[in-house]
Amino acid sequence: MQETRLDLARIRAARRVIDPVFLDTPLYRCEALEPRLGCDVSIKLETANPVRSFKARGTEVVASLLADHGPRAVVCASAGNLGQALAWSGRSRGLEVAVVASRFASAAKLDRIRALEARLELVDGDFDMARERAAAVARHDGIRLVEDGLDIETCEGAATIGLELVDTAPSFDTVLIALGGGALATGVGHVVKALAPAVEVVCVQPLGAPAMTHSWRRRSVVTTDSTDTIADGVAGRRPIPAVLDDLLLVADDAVLVSEGSIIAGMRTLLDHAGLVVEPSAALGIAAILENRDRFAGRHVATIVCGSNVDVDAYRGWINTPLGTRP
């Protein structure tokens, strides 16, 4: 029988090294959404923190370990949120942080990485090309490579969200989790299945970046040649085999949603919940909008995982007429 890399005792221990500013984030029933969605909806809001995403839960664990007994310099590839989080966690612990990103990444995210005093290198390609470059930098400079999902600390840091969901939420039937590299989905999914096994774990990914969903469905790694989605935070082409193995143990389903539904999800969260979110954070709402019958009458929890969004791009998406592609 396959064994997971995650460990519930380590996940509980992670809470002790994560800065409290990232813990116990708001969790509430959002009744204003429910007439639009046709089900009970609880929101776990991972944007009310200094880096405006869940990623620092993992980088806090990584940086804490390195500060105690590890190299003082680290590098990661990032679409924007991981780089911000690692820069924040590293700066507070005296680590030198380098981030490799695509020059086509959100300008707002790149500016924030610079503001957090990380060294930023841009590549002429997508996130997976940034991953290759970050690995090369780590080898050349002899520094620690932090890879989201592959480094188990990133998964177990994210998994602390699951502890908070299970410990404090009223009974819910389904949790919807954005799926990209898989750290969030495997971490939260592991805790939910360990402590509330009757809850359905549904992962959500854009149609334009389906590699991990296809991999989950085929139970083996499937890569794609390109991505085409506004949800840059989940736009990977090459799943990590070890992360897929963990995901196969906890995900009950993985679904793909259209760009139009993602935009509609962002608009729904703005209009009915007063939340400005990045596209990746609207994937759960997009999944409900695409299949109301599936979730009708159920209590659904969704993790709003980030709000680092370029203002001009956001306005363009929100103002796009329904049924059109930006």
C-alpha angles and dihedrals in degrees: 000000000000117000126212125233091225124094126199094211091054090047090055090046090052090068088066094061100038114096106254090235087077097045134084093021119186116292118180146149107255104207092175089070096050102080088052094047103034096228141073109274130198120187125211102200113209096169101078097091139083095276097036096230142074093251096095091068087071099037090051089060093046094047093046091055093046093048090054100044117347146077115307093224128065138177132197140174114236144176084212113281100068090048092053092047095048090046091052095046093043095047092054090053100041097254124146108235128197122186127195116201141161113267085228092062120114109295090217091057093047092049090052092051089054092047089056089059099248121143106248125204120185127207130201095241145049133297095281090055087052088053090055092049093047090053090050091050091050092052095045097045097036093234134135117278114212111201118186110239096005090068100070091211090069090055095044093046089053088046090068085076086064092054090054092046094051096041100047111020122098111244111299130182103209138022118205114207130186110241123211120123088353106242093119096042096046094043098047092036092054093054094044093050092046097048105022105023095169091065113100115235111210121181120204128204135168120262086233094059105034104146099114093042092051088047092051091049094049094037090229135079115283119185128196131211096229146354130231113189141110088226094090093168091069100032103118127143103193118053119209109244095221091052091049090052090055092045093053089061097054112026117092092187142358119205136186124223132196127248089246091057092048090054090045088051091052090048092048092052090049097045099040105025103028091236127141106204139169118248095261090058092057096056094098093052089045090056092054092046090054095049112023092158092060093056099032113133093006131116107239127190118201129188113228093206107181147006103189099127134151105248096219093048091047092053090050093052095045092049094048110115112249113265096031131101119232 
